């Protein structure tokens, strides 16, 4: 497969034409209270790229050709070829689109997510929302797994991805199976707040630009994640634009790693790394696809344990206690009684 050149045009012309008059307002540079380092940008043929992935450290790969066959997926093309199925579209009163677990949400009542709703709609309806968007309307973000229900042309392009390279990465790093490919299409300025995933992720940019800020698993306590039984499990309680350092004092300790991904780029996001994704103001829409892989089988345990191994342990212990008590309100006092006055 031909490699994607880094000079690929980063804005989808048809998308801009159809959304420029009603595009989201331009965002000024967000103020940061933490320092960042730049995530390396390397050719997939550079040995350092494989070393970073093996060490579970982020890297931007500039020329994999992973989604080269999808770089022509503008809104007109997708409207014709994506299929007649229903797609998950989120609408938000703000620029934040915080993930939530639909099953866990049932225990928190209908008022849990004020200002954010999910609608199932056909793709042309989603495009119409984008084209007719005006300031004051709810912001829009499509997030949908690519399944067998997509159109034939999409399947052909999907089969044309550079599976040789990504399958080699899966084998080389002893990962588990590919679990899903999620398609993201959203307005400029949309933000996916800080969270972490329990899977390895190759995040491929198709059009537009996204600013990606990552934080290593060592920052687990500093981000004050929601409890595992909460619908926002794996999300930080912190508002990164309006941090409350009195309530979350350890937040001052974080240090990030940052990059901007463009069309054709692939960002490796290691599992358990916290990350925030922001669509930049360069284009009317930004389109991405991720490739999620399960962790591989655990080999010989080496000490000291790595940060992500400790996070996994804490999650499992918290889940076990939550299930055993069968009462969310008892979890925190129970864990405090295990420690306070004994280990403190």
N, C-alpha and C positions, 0 to 999 in steps of 0.2 A: 504494500500500500504506500502511496506517495506520502511523504512527510508534509505536515502543515508548516508553512513558513510563519515566522513571527510577525511578518508584515500584513497578515490577514486583516482585512478591514474590520474594525471592532464595533461598528454600529450597523445594524440591519436597516438598510435603506427604506424598505417598504414599511417596517415597523415605525420608523421615525416619521415618515410621511403621514401615517395614519394616526399618530398619537402626539405629534409635536404641538398641535394647537391646544391640546387639552392635557398635556403631560403634567406630571406632578411638579410642584414648585421646587426650584433648585435649593439644595441644602448647602448651607455654609459649612466649612470645615468644622467638624465636631471637636470640642475641646477634650483633650486627653489628660488624665491625672496620673498616667503611668508612662514609663518609657518602653520603647519597642526596639527590637532588632529586625533587620530585613531577612525574610525567608529566602534562602538561595534559589536562584533560577538557573536550571541546568538542562543540558541536552539529556535525553534518556540514554544516550550512548556514553555519557560521562560516568566513569566508575564511581564517582562520589555520590551520584544519585542513588545507585543501588545500596551504597553504604548507609546513606541517611535513612532509606526506607527500612533496611534491615535493623537499624538502631531505633526504629519507630520515632523518627524526627521528621518534621514537615519539610517538603521540598516542592518547588514548582517545576514541572517538566514541560519544556517549551515545544517539543517536536515529536511527540509520540504518534501523532496521527490517529489517536484513539477514537475521536468522534469526527474525523474529517468528512465523512459522508453526511453528517448532520449540520454542517456549517451553512447550508442553504435553507435551514428550517426557519424561514420568516413566517410572519403571521398568516399571509395569504397561502403559503404552501401548507402550513399546518391545518388551516381551516378546511382545505380540500382533502387532505390526506390522513389526518390524525384519526379519523373514525367518528362514528355516530354515538359512541358511548357517553356516559356521564363522567365529569371530571370534578375533583374536589377543588373548590375555589374558596379562599378565605377573604373575608372583608373585615377591615379594622378601622376603628375611629382614629387610630394613631398610626405612626410609621412602624410600630413594633408588631411582629407576628410571632408570638411565643407559642411554641409547640405545647400541646396538651394531649393526654391519653384519654380517648373517648370512653373506654371502659371505666377508668378510675373517676371520670367526671361524674358518673351517675351517683356516686356517694356524696357529692358536694352540692347537688341541687342545680336548678336552672339558672340561678343568679351568679354562678361561679365565674363565668366569662362575660362580664359586662364590657361591651365595646368590641367584641370579636365574635364573628359567626362564620360557620362553614355552610356553603351551599353546594349541592350537586347540580351541575349544569352542562349542557353540550358546549363544545368548544366555540362555535360561532356566537353563542350568547356571551361567553367570556370575552371574545374579541370586541363585541359590541360595547360591553361595559368599559373596556379600555379606550375605545375610540370616542366614547361619549363622556368620558370622565372629565369632571371640572372641579375646581378648588372647592372644598367643603364636602365633597362626596367621600364615602368610605374608600380607603385604599384597598387595592386588589392584589391578590397573589394566588396563582395556580400552583398546586403541589399534588402531583399525581404519579403513581407507579405506572410504568409502561408495562402493559399486559398483553395477552393474546388478542384483546379486543381492538387493537389499533389497526389502521388501514394497511393494505398490502405494501404500499410504497415505503411506509415507515418501517415495516418489517425488513424490507430489502436494505434500507439504509442501516438499520440496526445490525443486521447480519454482516454488513460491510465494515463495522467498527474493527479496530485493530485488536482483535481478540488474541492474536498470537502474543503480542506484548503483554497484555494484562493477564493472560493465563500463565505466562512465564513468571510474572510477579507473584501471582497466587501460589505457584509451585515453589518458587525460589524462597518465599518467606513462610512457607508451611501454613498458609491460611486455610480456613474452612471454605465452605461453598459460598458462591455469590447469592445473596438473599434477595436483592431488589435493585432496580434502577428507577430512581425518582426523577421526574421531570419538573423543573422549576421555571415558571414564567411570571415575572412580576414587574411592577413599575420601578422606575428609578427612585431611589430614596427609601425603598423598603428595607427593613432591618430584621434579621433573625437574631434575637438576643442571645447572650452568652449561654451555652449549654455544652454538654459532651455526649458522645454516642458510645455504645458498647460494641461497635464494629469498626473495622478498618474501612477507610473511605478514600476512593479516588474521585475527586470533584472536578468535572470537566466543564469548561465554559464554552458555550456555543455562540452567543452573541452578547454584546454589551460588555460591561466591566463590573467586577465586584471586588470590594475591599474586604479582605479576610484577615481577621486578627485572631491569633491562636495563643493559648496559654498552656503550659505543661501540666500534667496531673498533680504535680507537687502543690498546685494552687487550690486543691480541693477545699480546704477549710476557708481559704480567703474569699471564695465565692459564695459561701453559705447556701449550698444547694437545698432545694425543697426535700422533705422526707420522701422515702421510696413509695409510700402509699398515696402520695399527692398526685393529682393530674399533671402537675408541672415537674414531676420527677425528672432528674438530670438537668434541670434548669437552675440558673442562679436566681436568688431572690433580689439581687442587687440591680438597681437602675443605673446603668453605666453612664448615662447622661446627667443624672442627678444623684451622685453617690452620697449616702448617709454614713459618714465615717464614725459617728457616734454609735450608731446601731450595728455597723459592720466594720469595726476597727481594723481587722486583718486585711481588708481590701487594699489598704495602703501598701501592702507588701508585694503586690502582683507586678510582673514584668511580662510584656507580650512580644509576640513575633508577628510581623505584618507583611502583607503583599497585596498586589492588585493583579487579579487574573483577567486575561483577555481572551478573545475568541481563539480556540485551539489549545489554550493552556490546560494543564491538568495539575491540580493541587492535591498532594497526598496529605490527608488529615488523619494522623494516627488515632486509634481508639483511645478513649478517656482523655484526649486533649480537649480542653475547653475552646470553643470558637464562636465568634460573632461574624455574621456575613451581612454586608451592606451593598446594595445595588447603587452604583455611582450615577452621577448626573450627566454622563456622556451620551446616553441613549434613551429612547422612549421606553424600551423594555430590555430586560436582561434575561437570558435563557441559559439554563445549566442542566446537566444530568450528573447524578452521582452513581457510583458503583460501590455498593456495600458488601463487605465480606465478613463472615463470622471469623472469630479468632480460631487459630489452629489448636490442636490438642496440646495440653500442657505436658511439657517434658520434665526433665529432672529439675526440681526446684533449687535455685541457688540463692544464697543469702549474702548480703542483706536483700530483702525483697525490694522490687522496684515500686515506684509510686503508684503505677496503675494497678499492680497486684494488690496493694494495700487498699485502694479504692474498691476493687472487686470484693475483697474480704469484708470491708465495712458494709457494702451493699447487701451481701449475703447474710451477714449477722443481723442487720436491721430488718431484712425481709423475714427471717426466721422468727425474730421476736414479735414482729407485727402480726404474723400469722398465728403464732402461739397464743398471744394475748387476746386476739380477735376484738380489740378495742383500740382505736387509734389514740384515744386520749390517755391511755395507760403507757404508751410506748416511751415517751420522754421521761416521765418519773421513774419508770422501771430502769432505764439505762443510767439515769443519774444516780439511783440508789446503788447501782453496781460499782460506781466509781467514787462518788463524793465521800470523803472521810476515810477512804481505803487506799486509793491510788493518787489522791491529790495532796 
